[in-house]
Amino acid sequence: MLILRDIVKDYITGDTTVRALDKVNINFRENEFVSILGPSGCGKTTLLNLIGGLDVYTSGDLLINGKSTKTFTDENRDTYRNHSIGFVFQSYNLIPHQSVLANVELALTLSGVSKAERRERAIRALEQVGLADQLDKRPNQMSGGQMQRVAIARALINNPDILLADEPTGALDTETSVQIMELLKEISKDKLIIMVTHNPDLAYEYSNRIIRCLDGKVIDDSNPFEPGEMDYVKETVKAEDEKKKGKKPSMSLKTAFGLSLRNLSTKKARTILTAFAGSIGIIGIALVLALSTGIQNYVDKMQHDTLLAFPMSIEKESMDMNSLTNTIMGMNPVGYVRDHELDAIYVNGVFGEMIRSFMAQSNSNNISSFCRYIENNQDAFDKVCNDVQYKYAVPLNIYLEKDSKRPIQVNPSTMLDSLGAGSMMEMMDSFLGAGLSMWKELVGNNEVVAEQYDLVYGRLPQDKSEIVVVVDGNNEINEMMLYALGLLDQAEFQSNLMSSLSGSDVKHEDLKETYSFEEICNLKYKLVLPCSYMVKNTKTGLWEDQKANNSFVRKLVSEGFELSVVGIVRPGEDNVLSVGTGGIGYTPELIQYVLSETAKSQVVKEQLANPKKDVLTGLEFVDLSVNDFDLADIDLKQIDMTYLDVGPFMSMAGDIDLSQIDITNLTSLFNFGDMTDLQKKLMEGYLSDEQVIALKQAYIDTVNSRCSYDRTMEILGYQAPESPTSIYFYPKSFEAKEELNKMIDYYNEQVIADGHPEYKIAPTDAIGALLTTVTKVINIVTYVLVVFVAISLVVSSIMIGIITYISVLERTKEIGILRAIGASKSDVSRVFNAETITIGLAAGIIGIISTLILEIPINILLEYLTHSGAKAVLPLPAAIILICISVFLTFVAGLVPSSLAAKKDPVEALRTE
C-alpha cells in the first residue's frame, strides 16, 4: 500500500524557489489503474519521480507498506526501485547496444539472480507482452510499439508492486496505443499502475481511477481510497515479506564489464584507436626493458662463462678491484663544479689521489691461514664451488721431441721474453687471474668442462698424463697456439717477427693451413721437473744447473713424464667467450704430481734439511729483520724501490720534483734521482718511524731477492702444498659467488675478532668488478629511458580519461535508465571503471604484442650489427607488470569521469536525448 502525506517538492534555482508539489495527499490501493491528468507543469511527472524514488521530496512523508521513507538513504531508494518499482517511459529508454533479452534481464542482474533464472524470467516476461520471438534483436531493429512492450517487460521482470508509466503511448499511433493500454489494464489486475498522460480519452477508457492536478495540487480524485483495518493488516504482512526478500541490489563486475564491452563494440574504430594510443607508452617501456634485459642477459651469460674463464682468486698480493673502481669513479663525479674562477690553470690533485687510492687498495694476503679455513669448512666450499684450485709458482717445463733436433720447449713460453714483454705478461696474468699462458689448468670437474665445451674429437682427460687442445668456436687456432703446440719453433719467433716488421715475407717451413684431428691427437709431450736440471758437483758438493747442456736436456726430455693429447674441445655455442686464442688444458692432478715428485728429489731434500745454506751457491742465507741493522749505515741506492711500500710516504708527495718522475713506474714517485734528498732527510731525522721501517723492509726484500731460501726453492720448483701462491674459486652460480663472498667476509670478521687482523684477506675479482660497472650503466640508462617513455604513458592515460568523460556524456540517458531500475551510484561508477579497465587492458595487451613483433626485426638488426648473440627479450613478469600498470593508470584516469557519472541526477539524465 502506497500513501502520500502532505508531500511538498520545491526546486531552487538561484534565488528563486519553485514549488512543484504543494501538500499532496493520496492513498493508493494495492492493485488499481490510476491515471494522473493535468496540464504541462502541473507536477505530474514530479509526482511520478517521487513515488519511483528517483527524486526526493522536500517535506511530508511517503509510506510504503506502512514504512516511512523520510530516513531513506540513496541505497534504500535504490533497493526500493529495484524491488518495488517498474518504470515505463514515453521514449522507451532502452539501452541501444543491448539486445532485447539483455535489456529485460538488466534489472535482475542487480538483484543477484543467477544467469539461468534471469534468462527464464526474461523470456517469460517477453512472452507476456507478446515478444518471445524477438529475443536477440536490438532496439533499433524494432517498431515503437515493440520497444514499448520491451520496456513493459523490463518493468515487470522483478515482479514489482508498482508500475509507473510516464506517457507510455505518447510516441505511438492510435492502434498501438490501444494495444499498450490493453496490456497495462491486464497487468493492473494484480498490481498498482500509476500512469501520467495527456490523453484523457485513454485514461477514462482504461483507468479505474482518475486524479487531476493543477499547480502542484490534487484538485480531483474520481475514486479516492481510505484504508481500513484489513488494509493495514495486509500492509504489515507485506512489509514483513519485503524484509525477507529485500536484498540490497548490486551490479556484479561481470555485468559491468558486459555493459562496457557491448558499448565499446558499438564504437570499434574509436576504441581501437584509443587502445592503440594508450599502448604507445607501453610499447616504448617494453622495448626499453626488452633491450636492457637482452643486454643484461648477455652480460649475465658472459659473467657466468667468466666464472670459469676468469675465476675469483686470492693472491699473495692483491687489490680490491671493486673498491678501487668505486673510489676512482667517485673522485671527479659528473656535474662537480670547482670552487675557483677560470682565470688561471689550477692543479686538482686527482692523480695523487688516484695513487693514494691505488696503494690503499693493495693487500697482502696470508694464504696459508685461509687454506686451513677452507680445509676446516670443505663441505661448505664444495656446495658453492665447482672447484677450488690451489695455484703454485711451479713452472711446467714441457717439451716436444721432434726428430733428432733439440727438443722444442713449448712451455713456459719464451717468445715474449725475447721481446722484453715478459714482465708485462706477468702483470696481466696477475690482474686477470686466469692466466695468459696457452697451457692452462682445467677445472677439476668434467661435468662443468662438458657444460662449457663441446667435444669435437676424442675424449676429455681422465688423469695427469692426458691433455686436451681447445680451439675457438670456428675450429680455428692462431699462430701462438702453433708455437704452444710445438708445431712451430719458438726459437724462430723473434727472427720471424723482425722479418715481418721489416716488410720481408715470413716463411715457416713447418706451417700448414689445416691439421686433421688425428694429427693433433697423435702429439706427445714430455714434462721435465725444474729440479731435474740440477746435477750435483762431486767436487764442490754444490748443485749446478745443466739447462744449457743440450745433450743433457735431450736425455732428460726423453726420460720425462709423457703427456698425450686425448681430445679436442671448443667452447659451446652459448658460451660468449667462444672466440679466443684457444689453449692446451691439463688436469689438476698434473700439478699435484709435480709437487709430489719435486719434494722427492735429492736436491730439494738437501735444501729442506739445511734451510740456512744455499745448496746452489754454498752461501749462508741472510735472515734479517728490521731490528737487526740501522738504516743510516745503508746506502739507500742499494734498495730496489719496487719493494718499497709507498703508503707511509704519501705525505711527501708535495716535496717531489715532478721533472724527476718516470711516469711509467709509480714507485719512481719516491725515487729522487740519486736518492740524495731522501738520504738527507733520513740523516736529519725527518722521516717517521713508519717510513724508516718501510725502507728497512724494502732493503731486506732486496737482499732476499738476490739470495734467499725462498728464491732457491723457486728455482728448484718446490713449493709446500699448504702454501700456494694463490687460490682460484670457480663458483657454481652468481648466487654461489655471493655466498662465497659472505664466507670470506665471515673469515675476516673471525680473524679480526681473534686479534689477527694481519690474516685478513682480500679476493681479486677484476672481471666481476668490470661487469658490475657495466650492469650499473645499463641500469642507469634503462631507468632514464623508462622515465622518458613513461611520460607518453601518462599522457595517453589522461587522454583515455578524457575519452571516458566523453563516453559519460554520450551515455547520460543510459545512466538514468540504470538508476531507474535500481542501480546505485557505485554501480554506475563501476560500469565506467570497467570501461577504462577494459581499454587499459586492451592497450597493455596491444603494447606487449607489438613489442614481441618488434623484437623480431630488432634482434635481426642487433645480430647484424654486433654478432654478439645478444637478443632483446621481454621477460614475462615485466610484460604482466606493464599490462597491470596500463590497467592501473587508465583506471586512475577514469576515476574522475566515473565519479561524475555516478553523481548525475537520474531525473535529469532520463531527460537527456
Solvent accessible surface area in square Angstrom, and as a share of the most:
residue,aa,sasa,rsa
1,M,18,0.08
2,L,2,0.01
3,I,7,0.03
4,L,2,0.01
5,R,114,0.42
6,D,68,0.35
7,I,1,0.00
8,V,6,0.04
9,K,22,0.09
10,D,27,0.14
11,Y,78,0.30
12,I,131,0.67
13,T,98,0.57
14,G,69,0.66
15,D,157,0.81
16,T,80,0.46
17,T,80,0.47
18,V,80,0.46
19,R,124,0.45
20,A,16,0.13
21,L,1,0.01
22,D,31,0.16
23,K,128,0.54
24,V,4,0.02
25,N,83,0.42
26,I,6,0.03
27,N,28,0.14
28,F,0,0.00
29,R,61,0.22
30,E,67,0.30
31,N,71,0.36
32,E,5,0.02
33,F,1,0.01
34,V,0,0.00
35,S,0,0.00
36,I,0,0.00
37,L,7,0.03
38,G,16,0.16
39,P,72,0.46
40,S,94,0.61
41,G,83,0.80
42,C,3,0.02
43,G,8,0.08
44,K,9,0.04
45,T,51,0.30
46,T,14,0.08
47,L,0,0.00
48,L,4,0.02
49,N,13,0.07
50,L,6,0.03
51,I,0,0.00
52,G,0,0.00
53,G,5,0.05
54,L,10,0.05
55,D,25,0.13
56,V,70,0.40
57,Y,33,0.13
58,T,78,0.45
59,S,52,0.33
60,G,20,0.19
61,D,19,0.10
62,L,4,0.02
63,L,19,0.10
64,I,22,0.11
65,N,9,0.05
66,G,40,0.38
67,K,123,0.52
68,S,41,0.27
69,T,12,0.07
70,K,134,0.57
71,T,118,0.69
72,F,31,0.13
73,T,76,0.44
74,D,58,0.30
75,E,89,0.40
76,N,63,0.32
77,R,40,0.15
78,D,4,0.02
79,T,27,0.15
80,Y,17,0.06
81,R,4,0.01
82,N,2,0.01
83,H,19,0.09
84,S,6,0.04
85,I,9,0.04
86,G,3,0.03
87,F,12,0.05
88,V,0,0.00
89,F,20,0.08
90,Q,76,0.34
91,S,52,0.34
92,Y,27,0.10
93,N,6,0.03
94,L,17,0.08
95,I,0,0.00
96,P,87,0.55
97,H,11,0.05
98,Q,2,0.01
99,S,24,0.16
100,V,1,0.00
101,L,14,0.07
102,A,20,0.15
103,N,0,0.00
104,V,0,0.00
105,E,26,0.12
106,L,4,0.02
107,A,6,0.05
108,L,0,0.00
109,T,14,0.08
110,L,1,0.01
111,S,22,0.14
112,G,53,0.51
113,V,23,0.13
114,S,66,0.43
115,K,141,0.60
116,A,79,0.61
117,E,74,0.33
118,R,43,0.16
119,R,116,0.42
120,E,104,0.47
121,R,54,0.20
122,A,0,0.00
123,I,45,0.23
124,R,130,0.47
125,A,7,0.06
126,L,0,0.00
127,E,96,0.43
128,Q,108,0.48
129,V,2,0.01
130,G,56,0.54
131,L,6,0.03
132,A,45,0.35
133,D,116,0.60
134,Q,23,0.10
135,L,30,0.15
136,D,119,0.62
137,K,76,0.32
138,R,90,0.33
139,P,8,0.05
140,N,127,0.65
141,Q,115,0.51
142,M,19,0.08
143,S,63,0.40
144,G,24,0.23
145,G,9,0.08
146,Q,52,0.23
147,M,37,0.16
148,Q,0,0.00
149,R,48,0.17
150,V,0,0.00
151,A,0,0.00
152,I,0,0.00
153,A,0,0.00
154,R,7,0.02
155,A,8,0.06
156,L,14,0.07
157,I,8,0.04
158,N,21,0.11
159,N,93,0.48
160,P,0,0.00
161,D,32,0.16
162,I,8,0.04
163,L,0,0.00
164,L,0,0.00
165,A,0,0.00
166,D,30,0.16
167,E,25,0.11
168,P,0,0.00
169,T,14,0.08
170,G,44,0.42
171,A,60,0.47
172,L,26,0.13
173,D,92,0.48
174,T,111,0.65
175,E,126,0.57
176,T,23,0.13
177,S,7,0.04
178,V,56,0.32
179,Q,77,0.34
180,I,0,0.00
181,M,1,0.00
182,E,89,0.40
183,L,21,0.11
184,L,0,0.00
185,K,90,0.38
186,E,98,0.44
187,I,7,0.03
188,S,10,0.07
189,K,133,0.56
190,D,108,0.56
191,K,24,0.10
192,L,4,0.02
193,I,0,0.00
194,I,0,0.00
195,M,1,0.01
196,V,1,0.01
197,T,4,0.02
198,H,102,0.46
199,N,59,0.30
200,P,59,0.37
201,D,110,0.57
202,L,18,0.09
203,A,0,0.00
204,Y,121,0.46
205,E,114,0.51
206,Y,12,0.05
207,S,16,0.10
208,N,85,0.44
209,R,2,0.01
210,I,9,0.05
211,I,0,0.00
212,R,82,0.30
213,C,4,0.03
214,L,78,0.39
215,D,114,0.59
216,G,2,0.02
217,K,101,0.43
218,V,46,0.26
219,I,103,0.52
220,D,68,0.35
221,D,36,0.19
222,S,68,0.44
223,N,56,0.29
224,P,86,0.54
225,F,28,0.12
226,E,145,0.65
227,P,20,0.13
228,G,34,0.33
229,E,144,0.64
230,M,129,0.57
231,D,41,0.21
232,Y,94,0.36
233,V,73,0.42
234,K,111,0.47
235,E,10,0.05
236,T,85,0.49
237,V,87,0.50
238,K,52,0.22
239,A,26,0.20
240,E,85,0.38
241,D,73,0.38
242,E,36,0.16
243,K,151,0.64
244,K,171,0.72
245,K,96,0.41
246,G,35,0.34
247,K,128,0.54
248,K,111,0.47
249,P,2,0.01
250,S,59,0.38
251,M,4,0.02
252,S,55,0.35
253,L,113,0.56
254,K,157,0.66
255,T,18,0.10
256,A,0,0.00
257,F,59,0.24
258,G,14,0.14
259,L,0,0.00
260,S,0,0.00
261,L,97,0.48
262,R,86,0.31
263,N,2,0.01
264,L,16,0.08
265,S,49,0.32
266,T,75,0.43
267,K,49,0.21
268,K,135,0.57
269,A,73,0.56
270,R,78,0.28
271,T,25,0.15
272,I,107,0.54
273,L,123,0.61
274,T,5,0.03
275,A,2,0.02
276,F,102,0.42
277,A,27,0.21
278,G,3,0.03
279,S,0,0.00
280,I,92,0.47
281,G,0,0.00
282,I,0,0.00
283,I,22,0.11
284,G,18,0.17
285,I,10,0.05
286,A,0,0.00
287,L,34,0.17
288,V,18,0.11
289,L,43,0.21
290,A,0,0.00
291,L,62,0.31
292,S,17,0.11
293,T,30,0.17
294,G,2,0.02
295,I,73,0.37
296,Q,37,0.16
297,N,71,0.37
298,Y,52,0.20
299,V,8,0.05
300,D,45,0.24
301,K,64,0.27
302,M,49,0.22
303,Q,30,0.13
304,H,55,0.24
305,D,1,0.01
306,T,7,0.04
307,L,9,0.04
308,L,29,0.14
309,A,36,0.28
310,F,56,0.23
311,P,5,0.03
312,M,5,0.02
313,S,1,0.00
314,I,0,0.00
315,E,25,0.11
316,K,102,0.43
317,E,118,0.53
318,S,11,0.07
319,M,32,0.14
320,D,45,0.23
321,M,28,0.13
322,N,70,0.36
323,S,38,0.24
324,L,13,0.06
325,T,36,0.21
326,N,84,0.43
327,T,49,0.28
328,I,66,0.34
329,M,115,0.51
330,G,50,0.48
331,M,40,0.18
332,N,86,0.44
333,P,64,0.40
334,V,159,0.91
335,G,67,0.64
336,Y,116,0.44
337,V,123,0.71
338,R,87,0.32
339,D,137,0.71
340,H,66,0.30
341,E,125,0.56
342,L,170,0.85
343,D,109,0.57
344,A,66,0.51
345,I,174,0.88
346,Y,102,0.39
347,V,145,0.83
348,N,92,0.47
349,G,37,0.35
350,V,44,0.25
351,F,105,0.44
352,G,23,0.22
353,E,77,0.34
354,M,66,0.29
355,I,4,0.02
356,R,96,0.35
357,S,7,0.05
358,F,72,0.30
359,M,50,0.22
360,A,76,0.59
361,Q,34,0.15
362,S,46,0.30
363,N,47,0.24
364,S,77,0.50
365,N,12,0.06
366,N,47,0.24
367,I,6,0.03
368,S,36,0.23
369,S,9,0.06
370,F,0,0.00
371,C,4,0.02
372,R,128,0.47
373,Y,34,0.13
374,I,0,0.00
375,E,108,0.49
376,N,123,0.63
377,N,54,0.27
378,Q,71,0.32
379,D,109,0.57
380,A,40,0.31
381,F,0,0.00
382,D,72,0.37
383,K,155,0.66
384,V,14,0.08
385,C,6,0.03
386,N,34,0.18
387,D,26,0.14
388,V,23,0.13
389,Q,5,0.02
390,Y,55,0.21
391,K,37,0.16
392,Y,26,0.10
393,A,55,0.43
394,V,13,0.07
395,P,50,0.31
396,L,9,0.04
397,N,6,0.03
398,I,0,0.00
399,Y,2,0.01
400,L,13,0.06
401,E,79,0.35
402,K,54,0.23
403,D,134,0.69
404,S,100,0.65
405,K,133,0.57
406,R,97,0.36
407,P,6,0.04
408,I,15,0.08
409,Q,48,0.21
410,V,2,0.01
411,N,15,0.07
412,P,51,0.32
413,S,54,0.35
414,T,70,0.40
415,M,5,0.02
416,L,42,0.21
417,D,87,0.45
418,S,52,0.33
419,L,69,0.34
420,G,65,0.63
421,A,19,0.15
422,G,14,0.14
423,S,83,0.53
424,M,98,0.44
425,M,49,0.22
426,E,127,0.57
427,M,139,0.62
428,M,82,0.37
429,D,51,0.27
430,S,56,0.36
431,F,99,0.41
432,L,37,0.18
433,G,2,0.02
434,A,29,0.23
435,G,17,0.17
436,L,62,0.31
437,S,53,0.34
438,M,23,0.10
439,W,10,0.03
440,K,82,0.35
441,E,26,0.12
442,L,22,0.11
443,V,16,0.09
444,G,45,0.44
445,N,43,0.22
446,N,60,0.31
447,E,142,0.64
448,V,10,0.06
449,V,6,0.03
450,A,58,0.45
451,E,114,0.51
452,Q,11,0.05
453,Y,60,0.23
454,D,59,0.30
455,L,88,0.44
456,V,34,0.19
457,Y,74,0.28
458,G,44,0.42
459,R,106,0.39
460,L,28,0.14
461,P,4,0.02
462,Q,120,0.53
463,D,64,0.33
464,K,71,0.30
465,S,35,0.23
466,E,19,0.09
467,I,0,0.00
468,V,1,0.00
469,V,3,0.01
470,V,18,0.11
471,V,15,0.09
472,D,15,0.08
473,G,34,0.33
474,N,104,0.53
475,N,63,0.32
476,E,101,0.45
477,I,51,0.26
478,N,58,0.30
479,E,92,0.41
480,M,66,0.29
481,M,0,0.00
482,L,11,0.05
483,Y,7,0.03
484,A,6,0.05
485,L,0,0.00
486,G,0,0.00
487,L,23,0.12
488,L,3,0.02
489,D,42,0.22
490,Q,13,0.06
491,A,91,0.70
492,E,81,0.36
493,F,30,0.13
494,Q,79,0.35
495,S,69,0.45
496,N,25,0.13
497,L,51,0.25
498,M,91,0.40
499,S,39,0.25
500,S,59,0.38
501,L,132,0.65
502,S,87,0.56
503,G,65,0.63
504,S,62,0.40
505,D,121,0.63
506,V,54,0.31
507,K,171,0.73
508,H,31,0.14
509,E,173,0.78
510,D,70,0.36
511,L,71,0.35
512,K,93,0.39
513,E,174,0.78
514,T,108,0.63
515,Y,48,0.18
516,S,51,0.33
517,F,79,0.33
518,E,90,0.40
519,E,71,0.32
520,I,12,0.06
521,C,22,0.13
522,N,107,0.55
523,L,25,0.12
524,K,98,0.41
525,Y,0,0.00
526,K,26,0.11
527,L,6,0.03
528,V,4,0.02
529,L,25,0.13
530,P,8,0.05
531,C,6,0.04
532,S,37,0.24
533,Y,4,0.01
534,M,15,0.07
535,V,61,0.35
536,K,81,0.34
537,N,41,0.21
538,T,134,0.78
539,K,189,0.80
540,T,85,0.49
541,G,35,0.33
542,L,47,0.23
543,W,26,0.09
544,E,71,0.32
545,D,82,0.42
546,Q,41,0.18
547,K,83,0.35
548,A,100,0.77
549,N,62,0.32
550,N,78,0.40
551,S,72,0.47
552,F,50,0.21
553,V,0,0.00
554,R,97,0.35
555,K,124,0.52
556,L,28,0.14
557,V,0,0.00
558,S,58,0.37
559,E,115,0.51
560,G,20,0.19
561,F,50,0.21
562,E,81,0.36
563,L,0,0.00
564,S,20,0.13
565,V,5,0.03
566,V,25,0.15
567,G,0,0.00
568,I,4,0.02
569,V,2,0.01
570,R,76,0.28
571,P,13,0.08
572,G,10,0.10
573,E,170,0.76
574,D,110,0.57
575,N,13,0.07
576,V,37,0.21
577,L,56,0.28
578,S,23,0.15
579,V,123,0.71
580,G,43,0.42
581,T,65,0.38
582,G,13,0.13
583,G,2,0.02
584,I,1,0.01
585,G,1,0.01
586,Y,18,0.07
587,T,11,0.06
588,P,29,0.18
589,E,90,0.41
590,L,0,0.00
591,I,17,0.08
592,Q,94,0.42
593,Y,51,0.19
594,V,1,0.00
595,L,7,0.03
596,S,50,0.32
597,E,52,0.23
598,T,0,0.00
599,A,39,0.30
600,K,121,0.51
601,S,23,0.15
602,Q,106,0.47
603,V,2,0.01
604,V,0,0.00
605,K,102,0.43
606,E,43,0.19
607,Q,0,0.00
608,L,73,0.36
609,A,86,0.66
610,N,63,0.32
611,P,70,0.44
612,K,148,0.63
613,K,79,0.34
614,D,7,0.04
615,V,16,0.09
616,L,35,0.18
617,T,69,0.40
618,G,22,0.21
619,L,107,0.53
620,E,113,0.51
621,F,27,0.11
622,V,70,0.40
623,D,135,0.70
624,L,51,0.25
625,S,50,0.32
626,V,37,0.21
627,N,136,0.70
628,D,86,0.44
629,F,40,0.17
630,D,82,0.42
631,L,2,0.01
632,A,46,0.35
633,D,121,0.62
634,I,19,0.10
635,D,62,0.32
636,L,1,0.00
637,K,125,0.53
638,Q,89,0.39
639,I,10,0.05
640,D,54,0.28
641,M,15,0.07
642,T,86,0.50
643,Y,89,0.34
644,L,10,0.05
645,D,81,0.42
646,V,4,0.02
647,G,32,0.31
648,P,25,0.16
649,F,1,0.00
650,M,25,0.11
651,S,101,0.65
652,M,4,0.02
653,A,35,0.27
654,G,76,0.73
655,D,79,0.41
656,I,19,0.10
657,D,75,0.39
658,L,138,0.69
659,S,93,0.60
660,Q,99,0.44
661,I,31,0.16
662,D,71,0.37
663,I,142,0.72
664,T,121,0.70
665,N,59,0.30
666,L,65,0.32
667,T,30,0.17
668,S,15,0.10
669,L,20,0.10
670,F,2,0.01
671,N,55,0.28
672,F,20,0.08
673,G,50,0.48
674,D,84,0.43
675,M,7,0.03
676,T,76,0.44
677,D,77,0.40
678,L,1,0.01
679,Q,42,0.19
680,K,123,0.52
681,K,43,0.18
682,L,20,0.10
683,M,124,0.56
684,E,117,0.53
685,G,61,0.59
686,Y,128,0.49
687,L,16,0.08
688,S,54,0.35
689,D,118,0.61
690,E,112,0.50
691,Q,12,0.06
692,V,34,0.19
693,I,92,0.47
694,A,11,0.08
695,L,0,0.00
696,K,30,0.13
697,Q,79,0.35
698,A,0,0.00
699,Y,39,0.15
700,I,9,0.05
701,D,41,0.21
702,T,2,0.01
703,V,30,0.17
704,N,47,0.24
705,S,41,0.27
706,R,163,0.60
707,C,35,0.21
708,S,13,0.08
709,Y,62,0.23
710,D,107,0.55
711,R,107,0.39
712,T,3,0.02
713,M,11,0.05
714,E,89,0.40
715,I,71,0.36
716,L,0,0.00
717,G,1,0.01
718,Y,41,0.15
719,Q,25,0.11
720,A,23,0.18
721,P,76,0.48
722,E,106,0.48
723,S,38,0.25
724,P,0,0.00
725,T,36,0.21
726,S,5,0.04
727,I,0,0.00
728,Y,20,0.08
729,F,0,0.00
730,Y,10,0.04
731,P,2,0.01
732,K,91,0.39
733,S,36,0.23
734,F,61,0.26
735,E,127,0.57
736,A,12,0.09
737,K,17,0.07
738,E,104,0.47
739,E,78,0.35
740,L,0,0.00
741,N,46,0.24
742,K,126,0.54
743,M,26,0.11
744,I,2,0.01
745,D,77,0.40
746,Y,117,0.45
747,Y,9,0.03
748,N,15,0.08
749,E,110,0.49
750,Q,75,0.33
751,V,14,0.08
752,I,86,0.44
753,A,83,0.64
754,D,97,0.50
755,G,53,0.51
756,H,76,0.34
757,P,82,0.51
758,E,102,0.46
759,Y,60,0.23
760,K,103,0.44
761,I,3,0.02
762,A,15,0.12
763,P,33,0.21
764,T,11,0.07
765,D,22,0.12
766,A,10,0.08
767,I,28,0.14
768,G,4,0.04
769,A,4,0.03
770,L,104,0.52
771,L,8,0.04
772,T,58,0.34
773,T,31,0.18
774,V,54,0.31
775,T,31,0.18
776,K,99,0.42
777,V,79,0.46
778,I,20,0.10
779,N,57,0.29
780,I,106,0.54
781,V,76,0.44
782,T,15,0.08
783,Y,137,0.52
784,V,93,0.54
785,L,78,0.39
786,V,35,0.20
787,V,101,0.58
788,F,145,0.60
789,V,27,0.16
790,A,29,0.23
791,I,104,0.53
792,S,44,0.28
793,L,7,0.04
794,V,73,0.42
795,V,89,0.51
796,S,9,0.06
797,S,7,0.04
798,I,101,0.51
799,M,59,0.26
800,I,1,0.00
801,G,7,0.07
802,I,100,0.51
803,I,32,0.16
804,T,0,0.00
805,Y,90,0.34
806,I,70,0.35
807,S,1,0.01
808,V,0,0.00
809,L,89,0.44
810,E,91,0.41
811,R,13,0.05
812,T,13,0.07
813,K,41,0.18
814,E,11,0.05
815,I,2,0.01
816,G,0,0.00
817,I,2,0.01
818,L,2,0.01
819,R,13,0.05
820,A,2,0.01
821,I,18,0.09
822,G,0,0.00
823,A,0,0.00
824,S,11,0.07
825,K,83,0.35
826,S,63,0.41
827,D,1,0.01
828,V,0,0.00
829,S,22,0.14
830,R,63,0.23
831,V,0,0.00
832,F,3,0.01
833,N,23,0.12
834,A,2,0.02
835,E,4,0.02
836,T,0,0.00
837,I,45,0.23
838,T,21,0.12
839,I,5,0.02
840,G,0,0.00
841,L,77,0.38
842,A,33,0.26
843,A,0,0.00
844,G,0,0.00
845,I,70,0.36
846,I,53,0.27
847,G,0,0.00
848,I,14,0.07
849,I,91,0.46
850,S,25,0.16
851,T,0,0.00
852,L,89,0.44
853,I,106,0.54
854,L,71,0.35
855,E,18,0.08
856,I,110,0.56
857,P,70,0.44
858,I,41,0.21
859,N,30,0.15
860,I,116,0.59
861,L,101,0.50
862,L,38,0.19
863,E,77,0.35
864,Y,157,0.60
865,L,115,0.57
866,T,72,0.42
867,H,138,0.62
868,S,38,0.25
869,G,45,0.43
870,A,14,0.11
871,K,129,0.54
872,A,3,0.02
873,V,64,0.37
874,L,14,0.07
875,P,43,0.27
876,L,129,0.64
877,P,88,0.55
878,A,19,0.15
879,A,9,0.07
880,I,92,0.47
881,I,99,0.50
882,L,5,0.03
883,I,36,0.18
884,C,75,0.45
885,I,66,0.34
886,S,3,0.02
887,V,32,0.18
888,F,123,0.51
889,L,43,0.21
890,T,4,0.02
891,F,63,0.26
892,V,65,0.37
893,A,24,0.18
894,G,0,0.00
895,L,73,0.36
896,V,103,0.59
897,P,6,0.04
898,S,1,0.01
899,S,43,0.28
900,L,80,0.40
901,A,0,0.00
902,A,10,0.07
903,K,144,0.61
904,K,56,0.24
905,D,69,0.36
906,P,15,0.09
907,V,9,0.05
908,E,93,0.42
909,A,2,0.01
910,L,19,0.10
911,R,138,0.50
912,T,50,0.29
913,E,177,0.79
